[in-house]
């Protein structure tokens, strides 16, 4: 096994698209997966489809990704990389630096069976916001909404800071309900994707309030649950799913956010229509992804039959969390067990 020129600290999130030729999709830090997997494939032809959970409009991420990409290309000349973007503006930037790229929004890989309209669930909230407990999520823009629920994750290394921020939000916004429970009282509940779908169905509108981020899974999760969306103007790609008929993009003010929420509630848009709009967009994007894979297959002299195999390959978010790079490659029959 050849040593990687650099290893980026990140969880290995990857999925096998093809064994012959080797095509692997990764998410998180764009080059982290490749730096962990490539040394085991040093003498094999391999394609890495690198998806990002942050935006290449962040020049720090862009610079780091480009430097690692150049090092990896020198160290492993048999490997090829395609950077998957969530925002077409990112494609222009990547092309400027000669980084192979393809528009492929990661929300196209949400499993629509987890997030769906549930008419049996009572609507008890005006809005719901799925967002980490960081100031960049701009939760305060929801302060004029009478009742809204917050779904948030937990990061062990940020526990005390997150709890302090949550206390601040609760003081500022008595109408906010932490739907995961109170972590300070030991009541925090982790939601599986299916449970998140059930919780989202308790609300009438979904919120997206950050200024910059990655593709933002929550945008499409809301829509698949039949919730129209209120978003502020943002960078990173969530606009790809914001159909004007089922969403509002507003100024960065609590008043504008609350007014848009009230308007969408008053419109009583059928949830089935909201979900259908999202499903149509997802289908279009998946077809684009299939075209990308078929192009690689043809380049390698293989039958371009990925459309027939897509459902067998598909998994939620196109992500698995293997125990180790070697275990992932062995389990998928890419390298021999040893």
N, C-alpha and C positions, 0 to 999 in steps of 0.2 A: 504494500500500500504506500503510495507516494504521499509525502507530507503536503498539506495545503499551505499556500503562502500566507494565509491569514485565516483566523477563525473569529467570526462575529458572534458575540454573546446573544443568543436568542433561543427560544424553544424551537425544536425541529417540528415544523408543520408541513407535511408533504403528502402527495398522493401519486400513485403510479397510473399514468395514462396509457402507456404501452411498454411492453417488454422487448419487442423487436419491431422497430428500433426502440431504444430506451428513451422514453419521454416522461419526465417527472415534473409535476407542478408543485411549487412551493409558495408559502405565504408568510408574512411577517416582515422582517428586514429583508429586502429583495435578494441580497446575495448570501444571507446566512445559511439557507438550506444547501446551496451549492457548495459552500466552503466545507460543510460537514460531510456531504455525500460524495463529492468529486474524487477525493483520494482513493476511495474504494473502486472507482471506475476509471482509473488513470489511463488504461490502455483500451478502453471501450469507447465507441461512438455514443454520445449521449446528448440529449437536448434537455435543457433546464428552462422551464417556463416560470419566470420569476414574478410573482405577484407581490404587491406592496400593501401594507396596512396603513401607510402614511402617504403623504403626497410628495411627488417629485417637484412640486412648486416650492417646497422647502429646500433651499439651495444646499443646506448642510447634508441632507439625505442624498441629494443628487450627486454632490461631490464625493461623498463616501462610496456610493454605489458605483460610480464611474471608476474610481481608483481600484476598487476591489475587482470589478469586472475586467479591467486591463491586466491586473496581476493574474487572475484566474485563467484568462485566455492564453497568457504566455506559459503558465505552468501546465495547463491541460489543453493542448491544441486540438485534441479530438472532440472537445466539448463545444457545444453551441448554446447561446443564450437568447431568449426572447423576453423582453420586459413587458409585462402585461400592465396596462394602464386603466384607470377608472375615469379619466378625464382627458378628452382629446387635446386639451392644451398641453398636457404632459407629453403626448406623442410628439408634438412640435419640438419640445425641449430635448427629449431623448434623441430625436433625429439629428438635432444640431450637434450633438456630441457623438454621432455615429454609433449609437447604442440601439441594436435591433429592437423593435417595439411593435406592439399590437394592441389595439383598443379591445379590452375584454373585461368588462365590469364584473367585479367579484360578486355582486349581488345576483348575477345570473345563476349562481350556483347555490342559492338558498333552496332548501328543500321545501317546496310549496305545501307538502303534507303536514309539516310542523306548524306553519303559519297559515291559518285559514279563518274564514268568517264562521263564528259560532253563535247562531241566533239564540241559542238557549242561555247564553251568558248575559246577565243583566248589565245595562250601562249605568254605572254609578259615578263616573268621572267625566268631566268635560274633556280632559286631555291626558296623555301619557307621554313620558319622556324617558327613553332608554339612553343613559349617559353615565360615563365614569364620573367619580367625584373629584373633578378637577375644575379650576376656574375657567379653563379654556372652553368648557361646555356651556358657559354663560347661562346657568340655570336661572339667574335673576331676571332674565327676560320673560319668564313665565309668571312673574309675581302678581300680575293683574288678573290672572285666570282664577275663577272662584274655587275650583277643585281640580287638582291634577295629581297624577301618580308618578313617582320616580322609580324606575328600575335601574339598579346600579350593581356593578361587580365589586369585588374586593381584591385589593393587592396587599399581601401580607407585609411587604416592606413599607407600605404607606398607611398602615392601619390607623395610627393615632392622628395623622394629618387628615385622613378621610373622615374620621369621626368628628373632628373639630369642624371641618367644613360642613358636614351634614348638620351639626348643631346650629351653625350659622344660618344655613338655609332654612331650617325649621323656625328659627326666630324671625327671620325676614318674611317667610311665606307660610302663615298658618294653614293655608289651603292646600299645601303640599303633603302628600301621603307617601312615605317611603314604603313601597310595595314589597320590598324584600324583608321588611321588619327592621327593628332597631338593633344594630350591631352592638351597641353599648350594653344592652341587656341580654346579649347572647341569643337574640331572636332572629339573626340573619338567616335567610333561606336562599340557597342557590337555586336558580330556575334552569331547568333543561330547556332546549329550544321549544318543545311542545308546551311546556308550562308557561314560557314567555308568551306564546301565542294566546293561551287562555287568559293571561293577565291583561294583555293588550286589548282583548275583546271587551274588557270592562270599561273602556274609554270610547269617546266619540271621535277624537282627533289625535293624530300623532304629531309630536314636536321634533324639530331639528334646529338647533340654535347656535351651533358653533360656527366660527368664522373660517376655519381651515381644519381639515382632517383628511382621512382616507375616503374610501368610497361610501362609508356609512351604511352598514347593514340595516340599521334600524329603519331607514327610510322605506325600504322595500318590505321589511317585516310588517310595518304598519299597514301598507297598501294591501299586502296579501291577506291581512286580517280584515280588510274592508274599511279601514280607517283613512279618510282623507288626511292630508298632511299640511301643516303650517311650517314653513322654513324661513329662516333669514337667508340673506345672500351669503353663499359660502363657496370656498374653493376646495377641490378634492374629488368631485365627481358625483355627489348625490343628485345634482340637477338632472342627471340622465334618466331618472325615473319620475320626475316631477311634472306630470301632465297638467296643464293649466285647468283642465276640467275637474280635476280631483285634488288640487293643491293650491296653496297661496304662498308666494315668496314676498316677504315684507321687510320693511326697514328694521334696524336694530333697536327697537324700543318696546318696552312692555305693553304700551298702549296698542301698537300696531299688531303685536302678536295676539293679544286678547281679542281685539276686534276681528282678526281673521279667523280665530277659533270660533267665535260666536257666529260669524257669517256662515262658515262651513256647517256648523251644527244646524242652523236655520234652513240651509238648503236641503237637508235630509237626502243626501246623495245615496242611492241604493248601494249597500256594501258590496253586492255582487258585481256591480259595475266597476267599483274601485278595484276590486280584486282582478277582474278580467283585464283591465288596462295594464296592470302590473304583469299578469301572466303573458300577455301578448308581447310586452317588451322583453321579458325573460326569454321567451321562445326565440325572438329575433337574435338576441345576444348569444344564446346557445348555438344557434345555427352558424353564427360567425365563428365561434370557437371550433365547431366541427370543421369548418372550412380551413382553419389554421392547421388542425391536426392532419387533415387529409392532404394538405400541401406538403407537410413534412413526410408523410407516408409515401407520397408520389416521388418526392425527392430521393427517398431511400429505395425506390423500386418496389414498393409494396402497394397492395390494392388499397385505394382510398375508400375504405369501408367503415369509417368511424361512426357515421350516422347510425348504422345498424348496431354498433357496439356501445353507443353512448350510454344507454340506460344501465347496462351491465357495469360500466366503469363509474358511473355517477355516484357521488356521495355528498352529503350535506357540506356545503362550502368548499368542496373538493379538497378537504383536509382530513388527514389522519395524524395521530400523535404517537409515532412509534417509540419504543423504548430506547432505541439507538439507531444511528445511521446503518450500521451493519445488519441489525435485526430487520429493518425495513427492506433493505435490498435482498436479504435472504428470503424473507417471507413472500416477496413478490417474484422470486425466481430470477432475479437479475444477476446475482452472484451465487456461487455455490456455498452451501452451509459449511462452516468450518470454524 
